[in-house]
Amino acid sequence: MTELFSKLSPELISNLTSSFGLSNDQASQTISTTKDSLVSSLGKEVSSGNMDGILSMVNNSSNLTSNPMFSGLVSKLAQDYGSKLGLSSEKTMAIASFILPKIISAISGSKSGNIEKTDLMSMVGSAAGDAIKNKASDALKKGLGNFFK
């Protein structure tokens, strides 16, 4: 998923600045927040056993607006944008509704044929692993004393 975000970031940042009036910094923060939020949300869905729900959403990306998981992810993204970026609820919903279909489409297009459970586990697992590595790295940079506070 990290690779996917790296590929999409320039286009998304450009669209966020031109279509939504965000600064480059806000657009970059939006991408980072999107990645963190999706990894967390999809990880929770996987751990609760809802792999089929995720696969249905990813493999039927032409019907996203009628998918309940998609609606839930849009709402969660909008909430995270509001809390982390301080944007209005109208703007956060518009941004989430713009970004999420692009990401799901990129996931769907990352493989010919349908995305399978093993593909999904690989994407979510590597993204979660990267997130854990980054948190550990940040903690080490700040000093091991932070672990004991």
C-alpha positions as CSV (number, residue, x, y, z in Angstrom):
1,M,0.0,0.0,0.0
2,T,3.0,2.3,0.6
3,E,4.0,1.8,-3.0
4,L,0.5,2.6,-4.2
5,F,0.4,5.8,-2.2
6,S,3.8,6.8,-3.5
7,K,2.5,6.4,-7.1
8,L,-0.7,8.3,-6.5
9,S,0.6,11.1,-4.3
10,P,1.7,13.6,-7.0
11,E,-1.6,13.4,-8.8
12,L,-3.7,13.5,-5.6
13,I,-1.7,16.5,-4.2
14,S,-2.1,18.4,-7.5
15,N,-5.9,17.7,-7.4
16,L,-6.2,18.6,-3.7
17,T,-4.5,22.0,-4.3
18,S,-6.3,22.9,-7.5
19,S,-9.8,21.5,-6.8
20,F,-10.0,21.9,-3.0
21,G,-7.8,24.9,-2.4
22,L,-5.4,23.2,0.0
23,S,-1.8,24.3,0.4
24,N,0.9,21.8,-0.6
25,D,1.5,21.1,3.1
26,Q,-2.2,20.5,3.8
27,A,-2.4,18.2,0.7
28,S,0.6,16.2,1.9
29,Q,-0.9,15.9,5.3
30,T,-4.2,14.8,3.7
31,I,-2.4,12.0,1.9
32,S,-0.6,10.9,5.1
33,T,-3.8,10.9,7.0
34,T,-5.6,9.0,4.3
35,K,-2.9,6.3,4.4
36,D,-3.0,6.0,8.2
37,S,-6.8,6.0,8.4
38,L,-7.2,3.3,5.6
39,V,-4.5,1.1,7.1
40,S,-6.2,1.3,10.5
41,S,-9.7,0.8,9.2
42,L,-8.9,-2.0,6.8
43,G,-6.8,-3.6,9.5
44,K,-9.7,-3.6,11.8
45,E,-12.0,-5.1,9.2
46,V,-9.4,-7.8,8.5
47,S,-9.0,-8.6,12.2
48,S,-12.7,-8.8,12.6
49,G,-12.9,-11.3,9.8
50,N,-14.5,-9.1,7.1
51,M,-12.1,-10.0,4.3
52,D,-15.0,-10.7,2.0
53,G,-16.5,-7.2,2.6
54,I,-13.2,-5.6,1.7
55,L,-12.8,-7.8,-1.4
56,S,-16.3,-7.1,-2.5
57,M,-15.6,-3.4,-2.4
58,V,-12.3,-3.6,-4.1
59,N,-13.4,-6.0,-6.8
60,N,-16.6,-4.1,-7.6
61,S,-15.2,-0.6,-7.7
62,S,-17.8,0.5,-10.2
63,N,-20.5,0.4,-7.6
64,L,-18.7,2.0,-4.7
65,T,-21.4,4.5,-3.7
66,S,-23.8,1.7,-2.9
67,N,-21.3,-0.2,-0.8
68,P,-21.7,0.2,3.0
69,M,-18.1,-0.4,3.7
70,F,-17.1,2.4,1.3
71,S,-19.6,4.7,3.0
72,G,-18.1,3.9,6.3
73,L,-14.5,4.5,5.1
74,V,-15.5,7.8,3.6
75,S,-17.1,8.9,6.9
76,K,-14.0,7.8,8.9
77,L,-11.7,9.6,6.5
78,A,-13.7,12.8,6.7
79,Q,-13.7,12.6,10.5
80,D,-9.9,12.1,10.5
81,Y,-9.4,15.0,8.1
82,G,-11.4,17.2,10.3
83,S,-9.6,16.3,13.5
84,K,-6.1,16.3,12.0
85,L,-6.4,19.1,9.5
86,G,-9.1,21.3,11.0
87,L,-11.1,21.5,7.8
88,S,-14.9,22.0,7.6
89,S,-17.1,19.0,7.5
90,E,-18.3,19.8,3.9
91,K,-14.8,20.0,2.7
92,T,-13.7,16.8,4.5
93,M,-16.6,14.8,3.0
94,A,-15.8,16.2,-0.5
95,I,-12.1,15.3,-0.2
96,A,-12.8,11.8,1.2
97,S,-15.4,11.2,-1.6
98,F,-12.8,12.3,-4.1
99,I,-9.7,10.4,-2.8
100,L,-11.2,7.1,-1.7
101,P,-12.5,6.0,-5.2
102,K,-9.1,6.8,-6.7
103,I,-7.3,4.7,-4.1
104,I,-9.7,1.8,-4.5
105,S,-9.5,2.0,-8.3
106,A,-5.7,1.9,-8.0
107,I,-5.9,-1.2,-5.7
108,S,-8.3,-2.9,-8.1
109,G,-6.0,-2.1,-11.1
110,S,-2.9,-3.3,-9.3
111,K,-3.5,-6.8,-10.5
112,S,-5.1,-8.3,-13.5
113,G,-8.2,-10.2,-12.4
114,N,-9.7,-10.0,-9.0
115,I,-7.9,-9.1,-5.8
116,E,-7.7,-12.2,-3.6
117,K,-7.4,-12.6,0.2
118,T,-3.7,-13.2,-0.1
119,D,-3.2,-10.0,-2.1
120,L,-5.2,-8.1,0.5
121,M,-3.3,-9.5,3.4
122,S,0.0,-8.6,1.7
123,M,-1.2,-5.0,1.1
124,V,-2.6,-4.5,4.6
125,G,0.2,-6.4,6.3
126,S,3.0,-4.5,4.6
127,A,1.4,-1.2,5.3
128,A,0.8,-2.0,8.9
129,G,4.4,-3.3,9.2
130,D,5.6,0.0,7.7
131,A,3.5,2.0,10.2
132,I,4.9,0.0,13.1
133,K,8.5,0.4,11.8
134,N,7.9,4.2,11.5
135,K,6.5,4.5,15.0
136,A,9.4,2.5,16.4
137,S,11.9,4.6,14.5
138,D,10.3,7.8,15.8
139,A,10.4,6.4,19.3
140,L,14.1,5.6,19.0
141,K,14.9,9.0,17.6
142,K,13.2,10.6,20.6
143,G,15.0,8.3,23.0
144,L,14.1,5.1,24.6
145,G,13.0,7.0,27.7
146,N,9.6,7.6,26.0
147,F,8.8,3.9,26.2
148,F,8.8,4.1,30.0
149,K,6.7,7.2,30.5
